[in-house]
Amino acid sequence: ISSSIEIDLPFKNLDANSQVPYNGIVQLRDLLGNPSSATKDVRINLNLDGAKIVDIPEYVTISQGNSYATFPISSNGENGDATIGANVKGVLGSQTKISTVSIKRNCCYTPTTC
């Protein structure tokens, strides 16, 4: 094994009720932690372990010549914790924790209603 996969998420806690998908990133890295370009298209398998708090694709492809690819993360209204895993044969896989919380947005139109 001469490289690894790193998963980057936009935030530690995602809004469980967001109507707009977030973007996650998978990146190939050499064993020193530097970005590593794919010598051919690399299909990264994604999995969600734990609570079904988000929807993610089954896989994402890092195109030849690139070191990373993005994938959508869609909240489904559930609060909780889970782990997203990324792996492909011959590359050191990785996992990262993800949490969703309901974020309350207060709208004040007049000082007496706040």
C-alpha positions in Angstrom: 0.0 0.0 0.0 1.5 3.3 -1.1 -1.4 5.7 -0.6 -4.4 6.4 1.5 -7.8 8.0 1.3 -8.8 10.9 3.4 -12.4 12.0 3.9 -13.1 15.7 4.5 -16.5 17.0 5.7 -17.6 20.7 5.5 -18.6 20.8 9.2 -18.4 18.7 12.3 -22.2 19.0 12.8 -24.5 19.2 9.8 -28.0 20.7 9.9 -30.4 17.8 10.0 -33.1 19.8 8.2 -31.0 21.3 5.4 -32.7 21.3 2.0 -29.4 21.8 0.2 -26.9 18.9 0.0 -23.4 19.4 1.6 -20.3 18.4 -0.3 -17.9 15.9 1.1 -14.4 15.3 -0.3 -12.4 12.1 -0.7 -8.7 12.7 -1.4 -5.8 10.4 -2.4 -2.7 11.0 -0.3 0.7 9.4 -0.3 2.0 7.9 2.9 3.6 11.2 3.9 0.2 12.9 3.7 0.7 14.8 0.5 -2.0 14.9 -2.2 -1.4 12.1 -4.8 -2.8 12.2 -8.3 -4.6 9.2 -9.6 -2.8 7.4 -12.4 -6.2 6.1 -13.7 -9.8 6.6 -12.7 -10.2 5.3 -9.1 -13.7 4.2 -7.8 -13.9 4.8 -4.1 -16.5 2.8 -2.2 -18.4 4.9 0.4 -20.4 3.4 3.3 -22.4 4.8 6.2 -22.2 2.9 9.5 -24.5 3.8 12.4 -27.7 5.9 12.3 -29.2 6.6 8.9 -28.9 10.3 9.3 -27.7 11.3 5.9 -27.8 9.9 2.3 -24.5 9.4 0.4 -23.7 7.7 -2.9 -22.4 4.1 -2.9 -19.2 5.3 -4.6 -17.4 8.3 -6.0 -14.7 8.3 -8.8 -11.5 10.2 -8.6 -10.6 10.9 -12.2 -7.2 10.2 -13.7 -4.8 13.1 -13.0 -6.9 14.4 -10.0 -6.2 13.8 -6.3 -9.8 14.3 -5.1 -13.5 14.1 -5.9 -16.6 15.5 -4.2 -19.7 13.7 -3.2 -23.1 14.9 -2.0 -24.2 14.5 1.6 -28.0 15.0 2.0 -29.6 15.4 5.5 -32.8 13.5 6.0 -34.2 15.2 9.1 -32.8 12.8 11.6 -30.5 13.8 14.5 -27.7 11.5 15.4 -24.2 10.2 14.8 -22.7 7.9 12.2 -19.4 7.1 10.5 -18.7 7.5 6.8 -16.1 5.1 5.4 -14.1 5.2 2.2 -12.1 2.3 0.7 -10.7 0.8 -2.4 -8.5 -2.2 -3.0 -4.8 -1.5 -2.6 -5.3 1.8 -0.8 -5.4 2.4 3.0 -9.1 3.4 3.7 -10.4 5.8 6.2 -13.4 6.7 8.3 -14.7 9.9 9.8 -17.5 10.7 12.2 -20.5 12.7 11.1 -23.3 14.2 13.2 -26.5 15.9 12.4 -28.4 18.3 14.7 -31.6 20.4 14.3 -30.5 24.0 14.0 -33.1 26.5 15.1 -33.4 29.7 13.2 -35.1 32.5 15.0 -36.5 35.3 12.9 -37.3 38.5 14.7 -39.3 41.2 12.9 -39.9 43.4 15.9 -38.0 43.7 19.2 -41.2 42.7 21.2 -41.3 39.3 19.5 -37.7 38.3 20.2 
